[in-house]
Amino acid sequence: MTEVLSTTPGLYPLPDWAKDELANLKGRQKGGLVSGDESAEIGDAYDRAREEVVGLQTDAGLDLVVEGQLRWDDMLTHPLAVADAVETKGIVRYFDNNNFYRDPVVTGDLSATGDVATDLEATAELTDESLGAVLPGPYTLSQLATDEHYGDEAAFLSALAEFLAAEAERFPEVETLFLLEPSLLESPPGDGADERAGEAIDTVAQATDADVVAHTYWESHGGDGGVDEKVYAHLMDADVDAIGFDFVANHEDNAYVISEYGAKDDIALGIVDGQNTLVEESSEIAERVEWTLDNAHGVDFETAYATINTPTFYLPSGRFEEKLAALGAVERAEVKA
């Protein structure tokens, strides 16, 4: 019998009141916003917003609560953008959409800041529920950042993996760590690079006692769909507890990969749409979980994380709240797994 746990990959939209308040405060801050260098007033607003989104998850009945990453104005590059030896430069389009982030340019040896750990410690004080952490995966971070120090792709990826591992070592006790790796689908690594990507993920996974999920999402442009078979093989070699799949974007190819090449003992099922404002019914989500588990032929999972396929910062806050409520009720919709 598979245990189904509900959670999310984080990066939440700000509550509407916080958007207005923070826009005003940031506009008054001399020099504008520098993520990680906020005034006391800005920090207080983020604290109140964090408390709100933690409460939303608890009220929804999610099994694993995340911090929400509301301060991550640079999205997945935030942990790097606030690090020493990193300069944030020009505005870059975030993957293939209308969101943008500041290009983090690495100019020296990277060292951990503890920024993410500090937010997790604050979150732990707000809930008695099991806590989940979120970090960018090292391969995705290597694709979103610019290297002006390490000199080649392999050395840069290795340095980013060690940087993220050092950040994870500072975490308070967490149940899970989702490593978000959309670039494994958006810009899949080629021969040699695919093995290095797996090794980098392994480096981060070994730095924590938490259950680690390497979560893939978004379709590659011009690709065959789903996770590349060689990339998947190296993910299977990595010391992660689960691999996450975007079953909203492509359920058939991902189900084929699982049934053909096997899987870890646990799996993350991205079965709620993090970019579409249409709110799924809990019964519909439960049916998607059941279908996916039933179609992983020959694979029996110990744990399945029912989750949103992508981060949700794209969504209006009202729709986001409704999706949380529907996801939290999925177990009450009688998943037969």
C-alpha positions, 0 to 999 in steps of 0.5 A, a space after each residue: 500500500 503506497 502512502 500518499 503525502 500532499 505537499 508542494 514545490 514552494 515558490 508561492 505568490 505573495 498575498 495581495 496585501 503583501 504585494 502592495 505593502 512590499 511594493 511601497 516599502 521597496 520603492 522607498 528603500 534607497 537603491 531599490 530592492 536587493 534581495 537579502 538586504 531588506 530593511 526591518 520593515 520589509 523583513 517584518 512584512 515578509 514574516 507576516 506573509 510567511 505566517 499567512 502561507 504556512 497557516 494556509 497549508 496547515 488549514 488545507 491539511 497538507 502533510 508537508 509544509 514548506 516555507 513558501 520562498 516569498 523572498 525569492 524575487 530572483 526565483 530559483 537563483 535567489 540562494 545564489 543571488 544573496 551569496 558573497 562573490 556573486 554580483 547580480 547584473 542584467 535582467 534575464 528572462 526566466 525560462 520561456 515566459 514573462 517572468 524575469 530575474 537578475 543574472 547572478 554572476 559568480 566572480 569568486 569562490 562560493 560559500 554558504 550564507 545560511 539564508 535559506 536555513 534562517 527562513 526554515 528556522 522561522 517556519 519551524 516556529 510557526 507549525 507543528 507539521 512536518 517541514 519540507 525544504 526547497 532548493 534549486 537543483 545544481 544543474 538548473 542553477 548552473 544553467 541560470 547563472 553566469 560563471 566568471 570564476 571557475 572557468 569551465 562548465 564541469 568545475 562550475 557545476 561542481 562548485 554549485 553542488 558543493 555550495 548547495 550542499 553547504 546550505 543544506 547542512 545548515 538546515 534545521 530538521 526537515 522531513 524532505 528536500 525538494 531539489 527543483 530541476 526544470 532545466 533537466 527538461 528545458 535544456 537537457 545535459 548532453 553526453 558527459 554533462 548528464 553524468 555530471 548533473 547526476 553526480 552534482 545532485 548526489 552531492 547535495 543529497 548526501 549533505 542532508 538526512 532528509 528524504 530528497 526529491 529531484 523534481 523535474 518539470 516543464 517540457 523541453 523545446 523540440 524534444 521527445 517529451 519526458 525525462 531523457 533516458 540517459 539523464 534518468 539513468 544518472 538520476 537513478 544512480 544519485 542518492 535521492 529518495 525520489 524523482 519527481 515528474 510533471 504529469 500535467 505536461 506529459 503523463 504518458 511519456 513519464 509513465 513509460 519511463 517509469 515502467 520501462 526503467 524502474 524508479 526509486 522507492 518513492 516518487 513525486 507526482 506533479 498532478 496539480 497544474 501550477 500555471 493554470 488558474 483552473 482549480 481541480 477538484 480533490 476527487 480529480 486529483 485523487 484519480 490522477 494519483 491513482 491512474 499514475 500509480 496504476 500505470 507504473 507497471 511493475 513498480 510499487 512505491 512506498 511513498 508518493 508525494 502528491 504535489 503541484 507540478 511547478 512552483 506557483 508564483 505565477 498564480 493569482 493568490 486566490 486561485 493558489 489558495 483554492 489549489 492548496 485546499 483541493 490538494 490538501 483534501 486529496 487523501 480524504 478523496 480516497 486514493 486507492 493506491 
